[in-house]
């Protein structure tokens, strides 16, 4: 919901000012913590998502789910944030999955489910997989 509409609906709401510099610092801190796990780490444009390509890192760090859990644990201890995360075979599916579990949670999308295009309809099947991309969202700020 747009802020202007929310303020109109709730006249007693206190609207805090934005702090883009803080968001930028946190995204840089997340980026710094993700780099040891993959040579390919991408920040999405201003939406709080960080994509880590875990392809080919299994011998070093284990399956992508382990990498995601390890990275989230590090973010929790170092930054005091509880990131939302998902593991999926591509960035689009990973981003959609992470949005489904907001404000707190995690999703693991099997590659076979994502290929069939049933990801949005069959939520109960999203339990175990071996995949490559996961976003870490800094929505805990």
N, C-alpha and C positions, 0 to 999 in steps of 0.2 A: 504494500500500500504506500503511495507517495506520502511524504512527510506532511505536506500541506493539507492533504485530506485527513490524515490522522489527527493533526492539530485542530482541524475544524470539528472533528467528531468528539474529541476529548479536550475541552477548553482548559481543564486543570493540568494538562500534561506539561511537564518540565522538559524542554528540548535543550539538550546539551550541544555545545559547539563541536564541530569535527576537529580531529587532530591528524591530518594526513601525514605529518612528519613521524608520528608514533607508529602508524600503520607501516610506513616505509621502513622504519627501523626494525620492526618485528619481522617483516617479510625478508629483510636482509639477514636477520638472525636465523630464520627458518632455512633460508637458502644456504647459509654457511654450515648448518648442521646436516643438511641433506647431501652436500657435495662429497663427503667421504664414502657414500653408499653408491654413487653412480656418476659417470662422467657427463651424463645428460640430465640436467635439472633445468626446468623452465618455470618462470613465474608467469601467471596469467595476467592480463592487463587489468590491474586494479580491482580484481574481484576476490582477492584473498586466497587464491588457489596456487599451490605449488605442485608441479608435476615432476615426478621422479621416474625415469625410465630404468627399471630394474632388469632389463633384458641382459642375459649373459653374466649376471653377477651372482648366480646361484652357488658357484664353487666357493666364492669368498664369503658371502653373507647368508646363504640359505635361500629358501623360497621367498618370493616377493612379500608374502604375508608376514614372514619373520622380519624382513627389512622394514615394513610399515610399522609393525608393533615396536621394534627397536627404536625407530626414529621418533615415534610418538612418545615413547617413554622418555627419551632424551629431551624432547620439547617440553614435556611436563616438568621434568626436574630442573632443566636449565632456565626456562622462560616462565614457568608457572601457568602455562596454557594447556587446555585439554582439547587438542585438535580433533576435528571430524576427519575421518579418512575412509578411503575405499581402495580396493584393489580390483583392477579390471584389465581386460586385454587392450583397451585403447583409452585415450584421454576423454573422449566424449562420454563413453559409458561410465568411466570413473567419476567424472564431474556430476553426471546425473545421479549416480548412486550416492555420492556424498551429500547431495541436496536432499535426498529422500530421508536421511537420518538426522537432519538438523533438528534441534540444536545440539544434541550429543549423540554420538554413535559411530558405528563403523559398518561397512558393507564389503563383502567379498563376492564378486560376480564371476561365476565360472565362464571360461572362454566359450564353451559350447552354447551356453544360454545367450550370451551376447551375440554370437554369430546367427542364431535363429531369429533374433529380433524380438524375443519374448521378455526382455529384461523388465519392462515396465509392467507387464501383466502378471508375471509369475514370481512374486517376491519371496515365496517360501523356498524356492530353489537356490537362492543366493547364499549358500553356506560355505562351500569349499571350492577352491579352484587353484589353478596354477596360471598366473597371468603376468602382465608386464608393467602396467602403468598404475600409479596411485597418486591422488592429490591429497595434500594436507592443507586444510583450510584453517585460517587463523581467526575464526569467528568467535573465539573465546575472549576476545578483547572487549 
